[in-house]
Each structure stands twice: as structure tokens, then as C-alpha cells.
Amino acid sequence: MSDPELPLLSTGELLRGIVDEVTEIRARDYAVMQKIAELNRRGAAAELGYKNLQDVLRHAVRWDKNTAKRWVEQAALLSSEITPTGSEVAARLPIAAAAAAEGAVSIDHVAVVAEAMKTLPAEREGQMVDYARQFAPAAVRVLGKRLIYGLFQNDPEPRDPQAESAGNRLSLRQSKTGDWKLAATMDAVTGAKFATLLDPLAKPRPTTVEGPDPRSLDERQGDALAELVDLTLRADQLPEHGGEPVTLTLTIPYQDLAEQTGHAVLDNGERIPVEEVRQLACSAGIIPMVLGSKSQPLDVGRRSRLFTAGIRRALVARDHGCAFPGCSRPPKHCDAHHIHHWADGGDTRIDNGVLLCRHHHTLIHRSGWEVRMEQGVPVFYPPAWLDPLRTPRRNLLHTAA
């Protein structure tokens, strides 16, 4: 039976109520884990004639095997232990335990933090829990991986000869019906080039009176490949993406490039060894990413509503993809958004622009989320129903490492 008072609440009040109740649920989950930990400490499974505590819980609360195992494992991580001599040992994840007690993180968050902390040093637990307070478990997992990579990227990496790239291979055969069939394997750089060329041509056609584009992704990519072949035959006509000819962007500190150390990062996050970058530089123009350089017009003021190719490159170098907190979409899926809207007098320049994927671009225009430039980077403020304090947030997915 529905609550008769619910229709009287505003949308913001309903959402705030959900947030508060989920917080209470998570806090109660933590209380349950404390009870599970106490059962484990006193050896309840043996006392009750069971093989382990998971089997006890499966019968007690009708959990399946994996769920029971997960709760027992998380309870052990978040609870103190008593040694055989009677001494109390603090929880293995004390900061996560405190956040779980508040109801700020869920059991799924704890599992992700625990997985990352198997590799990270203990002093990084606070940083991981801060991530968990802001983002969904899937995003926290990505942040953890990137944090691990950033901490240990200079360590020697074991190389498995069998894991080395097989290089570029293409199988092209004509069938009896006249159709051609192809299968290809590409190395990381070649594959990224190919995907960059194909992506703008494989977009769904605009919706018409006949409805949306009915083609599947495979069909769109097949038609895009056919169009790419035609474009290759017309060398003076190249597809555009984001307002400029298709460009493969690699970001690398100049000092690393000069000293032949480190790696570059492609738009899709793929890391390319510096020796390959230098090889690519031999056959490609180098566009300096120096804000305000004479070679790139980074401030066009009120002269143009659309962001120029030069400004977009600078936004890519700064934001590395959609800047909305928790979004991992790469630059090729993003629009350049005026923070101070152009229609309201905002200029078209680097410090008034931010990269946003289509979904979050729409969200910023239509919802209570706000974006502001602070100290040269975009910072997002959630609506009050999500966070009454409107605590500022940034997208750490592109910068965690």
C-alpha cells in the first residue's frame, strides 16, 4: 500500500529521502557484518555443527553460497580480531570500516577497496575510500587500477613472450557469391588509428520521419568501412570528427619524448611506449599543446560559437575525456560545452570550455548539476537532493594515475 504523503513531496524531497534511507540500509548492513564477525570469532559454525559460517548463514537467512561467502569475507575485513592470547587486532580496513558504519559505502564498495588494497600500500586506503564515497563500485575499481599503475609504473614489468603482439594480419577472401570476407588482427597503435577513422563514419544516422537508424553496430561499421575505402580513393576528402580532420592524439610530456622514457596515452587510454611515439612522430605533424601559442588560436572570444580545432585539442589535453565525475568516455565521444553559455554572453575559449559526453552534456543543460572552472580545471557541483552541502567533485578516472 502506497504512502498517501508521497504525492505531496517534491521530486528533490523524494530523492533526498531515498539517499537517506539507502544510507541507513548501508549502516544496518555494517551492523549485520559486526554480528557475523562476532559469530566467526566465537566459532559458531562448529558449535552449531556446520562446516563453516557461510553454511550457517545460508540456512539462517536463505543466502546463496556466493552471497554468504562475500558477507563473511567483508565482515572479517571490517572488524577487529581477537588473538589466541586475548589481544585485539584492529580491522584490516579501518577507514573503510568507519565509512561503512556511517552508511557512506556499500558492501560492494568495500569489496572493490579490499581488492585494490591487496596491492596498494596501507596509506592509500583513505584515498580509495574517498573514491568510494563519491563513485559507484565499477568506477572505484577503475580508479584503483589506475592508482596502482601510477604508483608502480616505473617498476620492471615481466614480459611473457606469448603475450607479445602478433603484429598486423589480414585475411581477405572472396566467396563464391562474390562477397568478400575479412578478418584482421592489429597492434595497439594500428587498431587505435583504424578505430579513430571508423568511429565518425559509423555513427547512427540522424532520426528522421521514418524513425531512428535501424542498422546494428556491425552493420554501421561495415558501411563505415565501405565509405572509408571510397574516401581512401578520394585522398583529398577525409572525414571530420569533433570539428577537425580525423586525428590520432597522443599525450606525452615533452621531456619524456626528448629523453625517450615513459609512455604516451591515446584518447582511449591505451598506453604506447615512447619508442613507438617517436616513430609515429617521424611521419606525423607535431602540434604543440602550449596554451596561447601562436600556432593555435585558443581564444576566439565572441567571434565564433563553435570551438575551433585548436581549442578542442587543448580541451582534450586537459580533460582527457568526459570531465563529468565518474565518466570514462574518451574524447572522441565528447562535445565541447560552454560553461558560461554562449547564448548568455559566454566566450569561446579554453577556460570557458569542458569536454562532456552526449549524456552528461544533456544532463548539465537540464538538471541541477553545475560545472565551474576553478584553478584552471572543471569542477562539478551536485544538486541538493544528492548532496545538501553540494560538495565539489572532479572526475578522477582520467587523472587517478
Salt bridges, closest charged atoms under 4 A:
ASP20 OD1 - ARG16 NH2 2.98
GLU38 OE1 - ARG41 NH2 2.98
GLU38 OE2 - ARG42 NH2 3.22
ASP55 OD1 - ARG58 NH1 3.40
GLU81 OE2 - ARG92 NH2 3.59
GLU102 OE1 - ARG133 NH1 3.12
ASP108 OD1 - ARG70 NH1 2.38
GLU115 OE1 - LYS118 NZ 3.23
GLU164 OE2 - ARG159 NH1 3.77
ASP199 OD2 - HIS241 NE2 3.49
ASP199 OD1 - HIS333 NE2 3.73
ASP213 OD1 - ARG205 NH1 3.88
ASP213 OD2 - ARG215 NH2 2.80
ASP223 OD2 - ARG215 NH1 2.88
GLU244 OE1 - ARG313 NH2 2.83
ASP319 OD1 - ARG318 NE 2.72
ASP335 OD2 - ARG358 NE 2.68
ASP335 OD2 - HIS361 ND1 3.29
ASP347 OD2 - ARG349 NH1 2.81
ASP351 OD1 - ARG349 NE 2.30
GLU370 OE1 - ARG372 NH2 3.47
GLU370 OE2 - ARG390 NH1 3.20
